[in-house]
Amino acid sequence: MGEFMVSELTKLKAKEFETISGIPVKAVYTKADLQNWDYETKLGDPGQYPYTRGIHEDMYQGKVWTMRQFAGFGGPEETNERFKYLLCQGQTGLSTAFDLPTLMGYDSDNTKSHGEVGVCGVAIDSLQDIEILYKDIPLDKISTSMTINGPAVIIYAMFLANAKKQGFDWKGLNGTLQNDIFKEYIAQKTYLIPPRPALKLIQDMMVFCTHNVPKWNTISVSGYHIREAGATAAQELAFTLADGFAYVDAGIEAGLKIDEFVPRLSFFFNAHIDFFEEIAKYRAARRIWAKRMKEKYGAKDERSLKLRFHTQTAGCSLTGQQPENNIVRTAIEALAGVLGGTQSLHTNSMDEVLGLPTQKAAHIALRTQQIIAYETGVTNVVDPLAGSYYVEWLTDELERQANEYFAKIDEIGGVIAGIEKGFFMKELADSAYQFQQKLDNSQRIFIGLNGFNDEAPGSKIEILKIGSEYENRQVERLNALKASRNNDKVKTTLVNLKNILKKNENSFPALIECVEAYATLGEICDALREVFGAYRENAVL
């Protein structure tokens, strides 16, 4: 059994039990744990307010969740090929990963980009790359998701410009732009400019899309990266929804009506390894959102009350040791997302802790979803765990903890003030430290990491490696573009963009003009930094 022996398992059983987030739990739950618990106010029927049981009456009986595997590596050619492979294998939506220079707003020829081009996602420098990335993809039939935030509005302007060139009607496009800048300051750190002007760019895009691309989800409010940064389930729930409320306030401030834009906000949650805690988290999220939209904001359209979310299994739960075990972890986490009522799902590949997924690993990850959907029978009944004493108690407990955090955030002065004061960052750092202590003293066991450490024979797996040839090709293409485009037009559009930003007007049409002139991502981001300055985080110790 390796370093972790049976006697140590016995010691664990003698300790108090708790969820992976540290919520103490009892051995047995009964109706006594749900005193004064009312079905109508706490649950309601599936598809009915407060949507604890799901946002659709029939859930997966009518249509299974969108299987949206994350893909992106090398240049746009390689990612386009991976897209087509996954679609042929039964994937029903695209999800695009971008490399670090793109996420940070740098072109591939920037000295800061060297060695990172195409490594953790696809490299995108201009509209030309977007044209290659989505070549021969039916954008009016396939739902497209793009996981990018700091320069998200620029990448999306490229996407729309390409769709226009290909003859697609913007009003028929369906997809999601992550575009959640708050969680970047809180967790992932791929930001460009300070929070307040960054939010103004998002407001401009929300207004534009509300009137011109009405089916598009303009923001995917992301708890995933908050959880990956060390958050507990309650912190992920609370901080994500607090960000969502802040975006609602921003839309109203921009002159939009609540039921005009809120139906196009979606969410993105983590699916961690504690099965019941994750299910309870999703159920609590729907209830909290529905109640807040109805009681505080006065939403009338039921679509505004329905929290729609994408789920990705937890990258932070994967281990480099015995990586095949990650297939099992991913399956359990995916099942939690399904039983929690997700609308869309990405299953991590077993090798993602070591590098970008190989085609074989991505294939297994997709088949994991398909086995859950078509073999297990879990799609036959809507919210089959409803009424479980434990699940309902845990849903209530997570809602209670989230409400405590909402009060703290309001007291600080809101989400942006919390970012500027370092509140969120300190909360995550403390939670991550406490979890690491539990790993170090074996209070929490991860197989292969700190328990049952013996490696199985032949456990080495193939790793996808990104060579320098992708970077060289990107830089060559970028140089050729700069030599062949109308550089006077590029300069004119960039000057116009900066003037509009300074006048505080809606910048999104000007962004489209820039990308249509083949201004590069880095050039446009430099214009933003020139007007607003680059953001530097205040250290929290």
ZADRENRO-7226 format. One record per residue (C-alpha): residue in one letter; y, x, z. Coordinates in Angstrom, 1 decimal. Each point is the difference from the previous one (the first is absolute). Example, Ala and Ser with C-alpha at 12.3 -4.5 7.8 and 13.67 -1.06 7.14 Angstrom:
REM residues 2
a, -4.5, 12.3, 7.8
s, 3.4, 1.4, -0.7
REM end
This chain:
REM residues 541
m, 0.0, 0.0, 0.0
g, 2.3, 3.0, -0.2
e, 2.6, 0.8, 2.6
f, 0.4, -3.7, 1.1
m, -3.1, -0.8, 2.1
v, -1.6, -3.2, 1.2
s, 1.2, 0.8, 3.6
e, 3.6, 0.0, -1.2
l, -0.5, -3.4, -1.6
t, -1.1, -1.3, 3.4
k, 3.1, 1.3, 1.6
l, 2.1, -1.8, -2.6
k, -1.6, -3.3, 0.9
a, 1.0, 0.4, 3.6
k, 3.7, 0.1, -1.0
e, 2.3, -3.0, -0.5
f, -0.1, -1.2, -3.6
e, 3.1, -0.4, -2.1
t, 1.0, -0.4, -3.7
i, 0.9, 3.0, -2.0
s, 3.6, -0.7, 0.8
g, -0.6, 0.0, 3.7
i, -0.1, -3.7, 0.8
p, -2.4, -0.5, 2.9
v, -2.8, -2.5, -0.8
k, -2.5, -1.9, 2.1
a, -3.7, -0.1, -0.7
v, 0.0, -3.8, -0.5
y, 2.7, -2.5, -1.0
t, -0.1, -3.7, 0.8
k, 2.2, -3.1, -0.2
a, 1.6, 1.1, 3.2
d, 1.7, 2.8, -2.0
l, 1.7, -2.6, -2.2
q, 1.6, -2.3, 2.6
n, 2.6, -2.4, -1.4
w, -1.1, 1.1, -3.5
d, 0.8, -2.6, -2.7
y, -1.7, -0.2, -3.4
e, 2.9, -1.3, -1.9
t, 2.7, 2.4, 1.3
k, -2.3, 3.1, 0.1
l, -2.2, -0.6, -3.0
g, 0.4, -3.0, -2.3
d, -2.3, -0.4, -2.9
p, -0.3, 2.6, -2.7
g, 3.0, -0.1, -2.3
q, 2.0, -1.9, 2.6
y, 2.8, 1.1, 2.3
p, 0.0, 2.4, 1.9
y, -2.5, 1.5, -2.4
t, -2.0, 1.9, 2.6
r, -3.2, -0.9, -1.9
g, 1.3, 1.1, -3.4
i, 2.6, -1.0, -2.5
h, -2.3, -1.9, -2.3
e, -2.3, -3.0, 0.8
d, -2.9, 1.4, -1.9
m, 0.7, 3.7, 0.3
y, -2.7, 1.9, -1.9
q, -1.9, -3.0, -1.1
g, 2.5, -0.5, -2.8
k, 0.8, 3.6, -0.8
v, -1.0, 3.3, 1.7
w, 2.7, 2.5, 1.0
t, 1.5, 2.3, -2.6
m, -2.0, 3.2, -0.1
r, 2.8, 2.5, -0.4
q, -1.2, 3.6, 0.2
f, 2.7, 2.7, 0.5
a, 0.1, 2.4, -2.9
g, 2.2, 2.9, -1.1
f, -0.5, 3.7, -0.6
g, 1.1, 2.7, -2.4
g, 2.2, -1.3, -2.8
p, 0.5, -3.5, -1.3
e, -2.8, 0.6, -2.6
e, -2.7, 0.5, 2.7
t, 1.2, -2.9, 2.1
n, 0.1, -2.3, -3.0
e, -3.6, 1.0, -0.7
r, -1.0, -0.7, 3.6
f, 1.7, -3.4, -0.1
k, -2.0, -1.0, -3.1
y, -3.2, 1.2, 1.6
l, 0.6, -2.1, 3.1
l, 0.9, -3.1, -2.0
c, -3.2, 0.4, -1.9
q, -2.0, 0.2, 3.2
g, 1.4, -3.4, 1.3
q, 3.2, 1.0, 1.7
t, 2.5, -2.9, -0.2
g, 3.3, 1.7, 0.7
l, 1.7, 3.4, -0.3
s, 1.4, 2.1, 2.8
t, 1.9, 3.1, -0.8
a, 0.2, 3.2, 2.2
f, 2.8, 2.4, -0.8
d, 0.1, 3.8, 0.7
l, 2.2, 1.4, 2.8
p, 2.8, 1.3, -2.3
t, 0.3, -3.5, -1.5
l, 0.0, -1.6, 3.5
m, 2.8, 2.4, 1.1
g, 2.1, -0.5, -3.1
y, -0.5, 3.4, -1.7
d, -1.0, 0.7, -3.6
s, -3.0, 2.1, -0.8
d, 2.1, 3.0, -1.0
n, 1.8, 0.1, 3.3
t, -0.9, 3.1, 2.0
k, -0.8, -2.2, 3.0
s, -2.7, -1.7, -2.1
h, -2.0, 3.1, -0.8
g, -3.6, -0.3, 1.0
e, 0.3, -3.7, 0.8
v, 0.2, -1.6, -3.5
g, -2.7, -2.5, -0.5
v, -1.9, 1.0, 3.2
c, 0.2, -3.1, 2.2
g, 0.8, -2.5, -2.8
v, 1.4, -0.2, -3.5
a, 3.1, 1.9, -1.0
i, 2.8, -2.1, -1.4
d, 3.2, 1.6, -1.3
s, 1.4, -2.5, -2.5
l, -0.5, -3.3, -1.9
q, -2.1, 2.0, -2.4
d, -2.7, 0.6, 2.7
i, 0.0, -3.7, 1.0
e, -0.6, -0.8, -3.7
i, -3.1, 2.2, 0.0
l, -1.1, -1.2, 3.5
y, -0.3, -3.6, -1.0
k, -0.9, 0.5, -3.7
d, -2.3, -2.8, -1.3
i, 0.1, -1.8, 3.4
p, 0.7, -3.7, -0.3
l, 2.9, -0.2, 2.5
d, 0.3, -3.7, -0.4
k, -3.6, -0.6, 1.1
i, -0.7, 2.8, 2.5
s, 1.7, 0.0, 3.5
t, 1.6, 3.4, 0.5
s, 0.8, 1.7, 3.3
m, 2.1, 3.1, 0.5
t, -0.1, 1.9, 3.3
i, 3.4, 1.7, 0.1
n, 3.0, -0.5, 2.2
g, 3.0, 2.5, -0.1
p, 0.4, -0.1, -3.8
a, -1.8, -3.3, -0.4
v, 2.8, -1.8, -1.7
i, 0.2, 2.8, -2.6
i, -3.7, -0.1, -0.8
y, 0.1, -3.8, -0.2
a, 3.0, 0.2, -2.4
m, -2.3, 2.2, -2.1
f, -2.8, -2.5, 0.2
l, 2.3, -2.9, -1.1
a, 1.5, 2.1, -2.8
n, -3.5, 0.9, -1.3
a, -1.1, -3.7, 0.2
k, 3.1, -1.0, -2.0
k, -0.8, 2.6, -2.7
q, -3.6, -1.2, -0.2
g, 1.2, -3.6, -0.5
f, -1.1, -1.5, 3.4
d, 2.2, -2.7, 1.5
w, 1.2, 1.1, 3.4
k, -0.4, -3.6, 1.3
g, -3.7, 0.3, -0.6
l, -0.6, 3.3, 1.8
n, -2.0, -0.1, 3.2
g, -0.3, 2.8, 2.5
t, 1.3, 1.7, 3.1
l, 2.4, 2.8, 0.7
q, -0.4, 1.5, 3.4
n, 3.7, 0.8, 0.4
d, -0.2, 0.0, 3.8
i, 2.5, 2.7, 1.0
f, 0.0, -0.8, 3.7
k, -3.6, 1.1, 0.4
e, 0.9, 3.3, -1.7
y, 2.6, 0.8, 2.7
i, -2.5, -1.2, 2.7
a, -3.2, 1.6, -1.3
q, -0.5, 1.5, -3.4
k, 3.3, 1.9, -0.4
t, 0.3, -0.1, -3.8
y, 3.7, -1.0, 0.0
l, 3.0, 1.0, -2.0
i, 3.2, -1.3, 1.5
p, 1.1, -1.5, 3.3
p, -1.4, -3.5, 1.0
r, 3.0, -2.2, -0.6
p, 0.7, 1.0, -3.6
a, -3.8, 0.0, -0.7
l, -0.1, -3.6, 1.2
k, 2.9, -0.8, -2.3
l, -2.1, 1.2, -3.0
i, -2.8, -2.3, 1.1
q, 2.4, -2.9, 0.3
d, 1.2, 0.6, -3.5
m, -3.5, 0.0, -1.3
m, -1.0, -3.2, 2.0
v, 3.0, -1.9, -1.5
f, -0.8, 1.2, -3.6
c, -3.7, -0.8, 0.2
t, 0.6, -3.4, 1.6
h, 1.8, -1.1, -3.1
n, -1.7, 2.1, -2.7
v, -3.6, 0.9, 1.1
p, -0.9, -3.0, 2.2
k, -3.7, 0.6, 0.4
w, 0.4, 3.6, 1.3
n, -0.5, 0.9, 3.6
t, 3.2, 2.0, 0.6
i, -1.1, 1.6, 3.3
s, -3.4, 0.6, 1.5
v, 0.8, 0.4, 3.7
s, -2.3, 2.8, 1.0
g, -1.8, 0.4, 3.3
y, -2.6, 2.1, -1.5
h, 1.9, 3.3, 0.3
i, 1.3, -0.9, 3.4
r, -3.7, -0.3, 1.2
e, -0.9, 3.2, -1.8
a, 2.8, 1.8, 1.9
g, -1.6, -0.9, 3.4
a, 1.0, -3.6, 0.8
t, -2.2, -2.4, 1.9
a, -0.9, -3.3, -1.5
a, 2.7, -1.7, 2.0
q, 2.6, 2.6, -1.1
e, -1.1, -0.4, -3.7
l, 0.3, -3.7, 0.3
a, 3.4, 0.0, 1.8
f, 1.7, 2.7, -1.9
t, -1.1, -1.3, -3.4
l, 1.1, -3.6, 0.7
a, 3.3, 1.3, 1.5
d, 0.6, 1.8, -3.3
g, -0.8, -3.2, -1.8
f, 2.5, -2.0, 2.0
a, 2.6, 2.7, -0.7
y, -0.6, -0.4, -3.8
v, 0.4, -3.7, 0.4
d, 3.3, 0.5, 1.7
a, 1.0, 2.5, -2.8
g, -0.9, -2.6, -2.7
i, 2.1, -2.6, 1.7
e, 2.9, 2.5, 0.4
a, -0.2, 0.6, -3.8
g, 0.6, -3.7, -0.6
l, -3.5, -1.2, -0.7
k, -1.4, -3.2, 1.5
i, -3.0, 0.3, 2.3
d, -2.4, -1.9, -2.2
e, 1.3, 1.7, -3.1
f, -1.3, 3.5, 0.8
v, -2.3, 0.0, 3.0
p, -3.0, -1.4, -1.9
r, 0.1, 3.3, -2.0
l, -0.3, 2.2, 3.1
s, -3.5, 1.2, 0.7
f, -1.7, 2.3, 2.7
f, -2.3, 2.9, 0.0
f, -2.2, 0.6, 3.1
n, -2.5, 2.6, 1.1
a, -3.6, -0.9, 0.6
h, -1.2, 2.3, 2.9
i, -3.4, 0.4, 1.4
d, 0.3, -2.4, 3.0
f, -1.5, -3.0, -1.7
f, 1.2, -2.9, 2.1
e, 3.4, 1.5, 0.9
e, 0.8, 0.3, -3.7
i, -1.0, -3.6, -0.7
a, 2.1, -1.2, 2.9
k, 3.0, 2.0, -1.2
y, 0.0, -1.7, -3.4
r, -0.3, -3.4, 1.5
a, 2.9, 0.7, 2.5
a, 2.1, 1.3, -2.9
r, -0.2, -3.2, -1.9
r, 0.8, -2.1, 3.0
i, 3.0, 2.1, 1.1
w, 1.4, 0.0, -3.5
a, -0.4, -3.7, -0.5
k, 1.6, -0.9, 3.3
r, 2.9, 2.4, -0.5
m, 0.8, -1.2, -3.6
k, -0.1, -3.6, 1.1
e, 1.6, 0.1, 3.4
k, 2.6, 2.7, -0.4
y, 0.8, 0.1, -3.7
g, -0.6, -3.7, -0.8
a, -2.2, 0.6, -3.1
k, -1.1, -3.2, -1.7
d, -2.2, 1.3, -2.8
e, -3.5, 0.5, 1.4
r, -0.3, 3.1, -2.1
s, 2.7, 1.6, 2.2
l, -2.2, -0.7, 3.0
k, -3.2, 1.5, -1.4
l, -0.4, 3.7, 0.7
r, -1.9, 1.5, -3.0
f, -1.4, 3.5, 0.5
h, -1.8, 2.9, -1.6
t, -2.5, 2.0, 2.1
q, -1.1, 3.6, -0.3
t, -2.7, 1.5, 2.1
a, 1.1, 2.6, 2.4
g, 0.4, 3.5, -1.3
c, 0.5, 1.3, 3.5
s, -3.5, -1.2, 1.0
l, -1.7, 2.1, -2.6
t, -1.6, 3.4, 0.9
g, -0.4, 3.1, -2.0
q, -3.2, 0.6, 2.0
q, -3.0, -1.9, -1.4
p, 2.2, -1.7, -2.6
e, -2.7, -2.4, -1.2
n, 0.5, -1.8, 3.3
n, 3.3, -1.1, -1.3
i, -1.7, -2.4, -2.4
v, -1.3, -1.9, 3.1
r, 3.4, 0.1, 1.7
t, 1.7, -1.3, -3.1
a, -2.4, -2.8, -0.4
i, 0.5, -1.2, 3.6
e, 3.8, 0.3, -0.3
a, 0.0, -1.9, -3.3
l, -2.1, -2.8, 1.5
a, 2.6, -0.3, 2.8
g, 2.7, -0.4, -2.6
v, -2.0, -2.7, -1.8
l, -0.8, -1.9, 3.2
g, 3.7, 0.4, 1.0
g, 1.0, -1.8, -3.2
t, 1.5, 2.7, -2.3
q, 1.2, -0.8, -3.5
s, -0.5, 3.5, -1.4
l, -2.2, 3.0, 1.0
h, -0.3, 3.7, -0.6
t, -3.1, 1.8, 1.3
n, 0.4, 3.7, 0.7
s, -2.4, 2.4, -1.7
m, -2.2, 2.1, 2.2
d, 1.7, 3.3, -1.1
e, 3.6, -1.0, 0.4
v, 0.3, 2.0, 3.3
l, -0.9, 3.1, -2.1
g, 1.9, -0.6, -3.2
l, 0.7, -2.6, -2.7
p, -3.0, -2.3, -0.7
t, -2.5, 1.1, -2.6
q, -1.0, -2.6, -2.5
k, -3.4, -0.4, 1.7
a, 1.6, -0.6, 3.4
a, 2.5, -2.5, -1.4
h, -2.9, -1.8, -1.6
i, -1.8, -0.3, 3.3
a, 3.1, -1.2, 1.7
l, 0.5, -2.8, -2.5
r, -3.6, -1.0, 0.1
t, 0.4, -0.3, 3.8
q, 2.5, -2.8, -0.5
q, -2.2, -1.7, -2.6
i, -3.1, 0.1, 2.3
i, 2.1, -1.7, 2.8
a, 1.3, -2.6, -2.5
y, -3.2, -0.9, -1.8
e, -2.9, 0.9, 2.3
t, 0.9, -0.6, 3.6
g, 0.9, -3.7, 0.1
v, 3.2, 0.6, 1.9
t, 2.0, -1.7, -2.7
n, -1.8, -3.3, 0.5
v, 1.8, -1.2, 3.1
v, 3.8, 0.2, 0.7
d, 0.8, 2.0, 3.2
p, -3.5, -0.2, 1.5
l, 1.2, 1.8, 3.2
a, 2.5, -2.7, 1.0
g, -0.7, -1.4, 3.5
s, -1.6, 3.2, 1.2
y, 1.2, 0.4, 3.6
y, 0.4, 3.7, -0.5
v, 1.7, -0.1, -3.4
e, 2.4, -2.7, 1.1
w, 0.9, 1.8, 3.2
l, 0.5, 3.3, -1.9
t, 2.2, -1.8, -2.6
d, 2.1, -1.4, 2.8
e, 0.2, 3.4, 1.8
l, 1.2, 1.8, -3.1
e, 2.6, -2.7, -0.6
r, 1.2, 0.5, 3.6
q, 0.3, 3.7, -0.4
a, 1.8, -0.3, -3.3
n, 2.5, -2.4, 1.5
e, 0.7, 2.6, 2.8
y, 0.8, 2.5, -2.7
f, 2.3, -2.4, -1.9
a, 2.0, -0.4, 3.2
k, 0.3, 3.8, 0.4
i, 1.1, 0.4, -3.6
d, 2.6, -2.7, 0.3
e, 1.3, 1.6, 3.2
i, 0.4, 3.4, -1.9
g, 2.0, -1.7, -2.7
g, -2.5, -0.6, -2.7
v, -2.3, 2.0, -2.3
i, 2.7, 2.3, -1.5
a, 1.3, 0.8, 3.5
g, -3.5, 0.6, 1.2
i, -0.5, 2.5, -2.9
e, 3.2, 1.8, 0.7
k, -0.7, 0.2, 3.7
g, -3.6, 1.2, -0.5
f, -1.6, -2.9, 1.8
f, -2.8, -0.6, -2.5
m, -0.8, 3.7, -0.5
k, -0.4, 0.5, 3.8
e, -2.2, -3.0, 0.4
l, -2.3, 1.3, -2.8
a, -0.1, 3.5, 1.4
d, -1.0, -1.2, 3.4
s, -2.8, -2.2, -1.3
a, -1.3, 2.7, -2.3
y, -0.1, 2.5, 2.9
q, -1.8, -2.5, 2.3
f, -2.6, -0.7, -2.7
q, -0.6, 3.7, -0.6
q, -0.5, 0.5, 3.8
k, -2.8, -2.6, -0.2
l, -1.6, 1.8, -2.8
d, 0.2, 3.3, 1.8
n, -1.6, -1.3, 3.1
s, -2.6, -2.1, -1.9
q, 1.3, -3.3, 1.3
r, 0.1, -1.0, -3.7
i, -2.8, 1.2, -2.3
f, 0.1, 0.6, -3.7
i, -3.4, 0.8, -1.4
g, -0.1, 3.5, -1.4
l, 3.3, 1.0, 1.5
n, -0.6, 0.0, 3.7
g, -3.4, -1.6, 0.2
f, -3.3, 0.4, -1.8
n, 1.4, 3.1, -1.7
d, -3.1, 1.3, -1.8
e, 0.6, 0.1, -3.8
a, -2.6, -1.7, -2.1
p, -1.7, 2.2, -2.7
g, 1.9, 0.0, -3.3
s, 3.1, -1.6, 1.6
k, 2.5, 2.0, -2.2
i, 1.7, -2.3, -2.5
e, 1.9, 0.6, -3.2
i, 3.8, 0.2, 0.4
l, 2.5, -0.8, -2.7
k, 2.4, 3.0, -0.4
i, 3.3, -0.2, -1.9
g, 0.8, 3.1, -1.9
s, 3.3, 1.5, -1.2
e, -0.6, -1.2, -3.5
y, 1.4, -3.5, 0.9
e, 3.2, 1.5, 1.4
n, 0.4, 2.2, -3.1
r, -0.5, -2.9, -2.3
q, 2.5, -2.2, 2.0
v, 2.7, 2.7, -0.1
e, -0.5, 0.6, -3.7
r, 0.3, -3.7, -0.8
l, 3.1, -0.3, 2.2
n, 1.7, 3.0, -1.7
a, -0.8, -1.6, -3.4
l, 1.5, -3.3, 1.1
k, 3.2, 1.6, 1.2
a, 0.3, 1.8, -3.3
s, -0.5, -3.1, -2.1
r, 1.8, -2.8, 1.8
n, 3.7, -1.0, -0.3
n, 1.3, 2.1, 2.9
d, 3.5, -1.4, -0.4
k, -1.3, -3.5, 0.6
v, -2.0, 1.2, 3.0
k, 3.2, 1.5, 1.5
t, 1.9, -3.2, -0.7
t, -2.6, -2.2, 1.7
l, -0.2, 2.2, 3.0
v, 3.8, 0.0, 0.4
n, 0.0, -3.8, -0.3
l, -2.7, -0.2, 2.7
k, 1.9, 2.1, 2.4
n, 3.2, -2.1, -0.5
i, -1.9, -3.2, 0.6
l, -1.6, 1.4, 3.2
k, 3.5, 1.1, 1.3
k, 1.4, -3.5, -0.8
n, -3.0, -1.6, 1.9
e, -0.9, -2.2, -3.0
n, -3.6, -0.9, -1.0
s, -1.5, 3.3, -1.3
f, -3.2, -1.3, -1.5
p, 1.2, -0.7, -3.5
a, 1.6, 3.5, -0.1
l, -3.3, 1.5, 1.1
i, -1.7, -1.7, -3.0
e, 2.6, 1.4, -2.3
c, -0.6, 3.5, 1.4
v, -3.8, -0.1, -0.5
e, 0.3, -1.5, -3.4
a, 2.1, 3.0, -1.0
y, -2.8, 2.2, 1.4
a, 1.8, 1.3, 2.9
t, -2.6, 1.6, 2.3
l, -1.0, -1.1, 3.4
g, 1.4, 3.2, 1.5
e, 3.3, -0.4, -1.8
i, 0.4, -3.6, 1.3
c, -1.0, 1.0, 3.5
d, 2.5, 2.8, 0.0
a, 2.7, -2.5, -0.9
l, -1.0, -2.1, 3.0
r, 0.1, 3.1, 2.3
e, 3.4, 1.0, -1.4
v, 1.4, -3.4, 0.9
f, -1.7, -0.7, 3.3
g, -1.2, 3.4, 1.2
a, -3.6, 1.0, 0.8
y, -1.5, -1.4, 3.2
r, -1.0, 2.3, 2.8
e, -2.0, -1.4, 2.9
n, 1.1, 0.5, 3.6
a, -2.9, 1.8, 1.8
v, -1.6, -1.9, 2.8
l, -1.7, 2.1, 2.7
REM end
